[in-house]
Amino acid sequence: MRVPDKTDKGKIGNFNYMIHDPDGHLVEIVQYAPDGWTRRETGKFLPDTRVSTRIAHVGILVGGLDASLAFTATRSVA
């Protein structure tokens, strides 16, 4: 898999780049920057009655299970 040598900041101040998974889906890899919009504005536009203060979820369509398992097994998400 090819990744950039340097990751620039996007429009809202986070570092990001795109890759393709084995099924051809475009996947955005994002690192929230301390001075980026995401961290700066966290929780400011949500009511106190929201379901959760933190929900992490990723949904990925899989066409070829073996290729997808090999792709995800060699990457770590922290």
Secondary structure, DSSP 8 states (H G I E B T S, - for coil): ----SS--B-TTS-EEEEEE-TT--EEEEEE--TTSHHHHTTTTTS-TT-S-S---------S-HHHHHHHHHT----
